[in-house]
Amino acid sequence: MTAEKLAVNPLKKVIVTISAGHRPAGKEILNANTIEFIFGLGKEGLTPLERSLAGKKPGDSVTIQIDRSAVPEFFGHVLICTQMLKSSLSSFYMNVKIRSVENASPREVIQAMARITSCGDGCSCGCQCD
C-alpha cells in the first residue's frame, strides 16, 4: 500500500467535517459535523460543494461565504438536513475540511445511489424534499 493520499475524484468515498460561523474560522452556527458521501453521484451532476472539493486531498480545507437560501442547492444530495438553514443570518461562512478520501466499494456506491434516488417530492423521510 502506498502512502500517497487519494484526491477527491468521482466514485471516491469522501469524509469531511463542516462547520459554519459569522467569520471565516467561526463555529457559532454549526460545530464541526462529519459528513461522508460518494463523490459524483448526483442526479444533476456535481453539486457546488463537490466542485469546490474536486481534486483536493485529505488535510485540505475550503472556506466559502454562502447565503442561507443557497444551502440546499449548494449541498444537493450530499447534505440533506442541516442546522445552517436555521440560522438567522442571511449570509455566513462555511468551513469544509477533508478528513479522508478512500476508494468506495461497489456496495457503497450502490447504496449511495439508492439513497439519492429514493426520495421524491413530499416523501416524508426527513430529507429536504419534505
DAWO-V708812 format. One record per residue. RES is the residue in three letters. PSI is psi in degrees with one decimal (* if undefined). Layout:
res | psi
RES | PSI
RES | PSI
This chain:
res | psi
MET | 137.3
THR | 152.0
ALA | -2.7
GLU | 134.0
LYS | 137.5
LEU | 146.2
ALA | 157.8
VAL | 114.8
ASN | 168.1
PRO | 138.8
LEU | 20.1
LYS | 143.7
LYS | 122.0
VAL | 131.0
ILE | 122.6
VAL | 159.6
THR | 139.6
ILE | 130.7
SER | 164.8
ALA | 146.9
GLY | -179.6
HIS | -24.2
ARG | 166.6
PRO | -36.3
ALA | 10.7
GLY | 158.3
LYS | 20.4
GLU | -30.4
ILE | -39.4
LEU | 118.1
ASN | 163.8
ALA | 115.3
ASN | 138.9
THR | 132.0
ILE | 136.9
GLU | 134.8
PHE | 162.2
ILE | 122.5
PHE | 130.8
GLY | 21.0
LEU | 0.8
GLY | 144.8
LYS | -30.1
GLU | 15.6
GLY | -162.3
LEU | 138.6
THR | 163.0
PRO | -36.0
LEU | -48.7
GLU | -41.2
ARG | -36.4
SER | -19.0
LEU | -12.9
ALA | 130.3
GLY | -8.5
LYS | 164.6
LYS | 164.5
PRO | 136.8
GLY | -22.6
ASP | 149.8
SER | 154.2
VAL | 132.3
THR | 129.1
ILE | 133.1
GLN | 129.5
ILE | 145.6
ASP | 138.6
ARG | -38.2
SER | -19.9
ALA | -5.5
VAL | -49.6
PRO | -42.4
GLU | -39.2
PHE | -44.1
PHE | -32.1
GLY | -132.3
HIS | -14.3
VAL | -44.3
LEU | 105.1
ILE | -54.0
CYS | 138.4
THR | 140.8
GLN | -23.1
MET | -27.7
LEU | -19.8
LYS | -8.3
SER | 145.2
SER | -11.4
LEU | 141.8
SER | -22.7
SER | 143.1
PHE | 174.7
TYR | 135.8
MET | 131.7
ASN | 124.9
VAL | 122.3
LYS | 128.7
ILE | 119.0
ARG | -45.2
SER | 155.5
VAL | 123.8
GLU | 159.9
ASN | 129.2
ALA | 139.7
SER | 157.1
PRO | -38.2
ARG | -43.5
GLU | -39.3
VAL | -46.5
ILE | -42.8
GLN | -42.5
ALA | -41.6
MET | -39.9
ALA | -42.0
ARG | -42.9
ILE | -39.6
THR | -5.2
SER | -17.8
CYS | 147.3
GLY | -174.7
ASP | 127.4
GLY | 33.2
CYS | -15.8
SER | 30.0
CYS | -1.6
GLY | 1.7
CYS | -176.7
GLN | -7.7
CYS | -19.1
ASP | *
